[in-house]
Amino acid sequence: MKLVILGSGTSVPHPQRASAAHWLETESGSILLDCGPDSAHRMAEEKLDWPNLDAIWISHFHLDHVGGLATFLFGTKWAPQTRARTKPLTIFGAAGLQDLFSAFDKAGDYKLLKQSFPVSFSEVAPAKEFEMLPHVQARTFATPHTRDSLAIRLQDTNGAKLVYTSDTGYAPELAEFARTVDLLLMECSFRRNKPMTTHLELADAMNVATLAGPRKVVLTHLYPEWDGIDLEAEAKELWGGEVSAALDGLRLDI
């Protein structure tokens, strides 16, 4: 698997960090992990094969994670690059995803599901195991962020394992969910003294890493308070494993 960070930031406008979005390339196809408002243009900027995207995962319904879904499908409906496409696109997420999308669609009578290719929704429950793409197995975990927020664990036929927490408060059970993965893509919104329990600060994230024992951690969903701070150096003071700060455009082999 190969990962491209499209958006390492939050809802706060930032000159170097777009809203949450991550491109995952597998032998079976491509998956977009969250679809923040900047996703469509970021995929194009990174020269990714967005016209043939196979699946989209929506971790929860905050706009910095789902706000680009309608605009992406508005683009594929009219883009010349997708006029010959026939293979389906599946959009995965928690219960209520299709109703939310329908509200966006009906607001402007956009008819976003009238594409040259089939678009379908698959709503999944917490602790659900399913096949996201052929030979790519997925499992979900309900995170303490919103009532619909889900982390996802993905594994391909080569045995590569990734967990994407998306937004979450601290929970020891999350570490068990992410145990011994090759890459733990984890939110780390705040440096310290977090203003809310439904996100992670650095000490929380490193506690999860200590308990989970992943091969590598990438910290993302970074608020502007991280600007000018050596996140990686501070993380290594709390956990001895390999830690990287997410940057828009960062590319990783898993």
Stockholm file with secondary structure:
# STOCKHOLM 1.0

chainA/1-254         MKLVILGSGTSVPHPQRASAAHWLETESGSILLDCGPDSAHRMAEEKLDWPNLDAIWISHFHLDHVGGLATFLFGTKWAPQTRARTKPLTIFGAAGLQDLFSAFDKAGDYKLLKQSFPVSFSEVAPAKEFEMLPHVQARTFATPHTRDSLAIRLQDTNGAKLVYTSDTGYAPELAEFARTVDLLLMECSFRRNKPMTTHLELADAMNVATLAGPRKVVLTHLYPEWDGIDLEAEAKELWGGEVSAALDGLRLDI
#=GR chainA/1-254 SS CEEEEEECCCSSCCSSCCSSEEEEEETTEEEEEEECTTHHHHHHHTTCCGGGCCEEECCCCCHHHHTTHHHHHHHHHHCGGGTTCCSCEEEEESTTHHHHHHHHHHHTTCCTTCSSSCEEEEECCTTCEEEEETTEEEEEEECSSSTTCEEEEEECTTCCEEEEEESCCCCHHHHHHTTTCSEEEEECCBSSSCSCTTSCBHHHHHHHHHHHCCSEEEEECCCGGGTTCCHHHHHHTTCCSEEEECCTTCEEEC
#=GC SS_cons         CEEEEEECCCSSCCSSCCSSEEEEEETTEEEEEEECTTHHHHHHHTTCCGGGCCEEECCCCCHHHHTTHHHHHHHHHHCGGGTTCCSCEEEEESTTHHHHHHHHHHHTTCCTTCSSSCEEEEECCTTCEEEEETTEEEEEEECSSSTTCEEEEEECTTCCEEEEEESCCCCHHHHHHTTTCSEEEEECCBSSSCSCTTSCBHHHHHHHHHHHCCSEEEEECCCGGGTTCCHHHHHHTTCCSEEEECCTTCEEEC
//
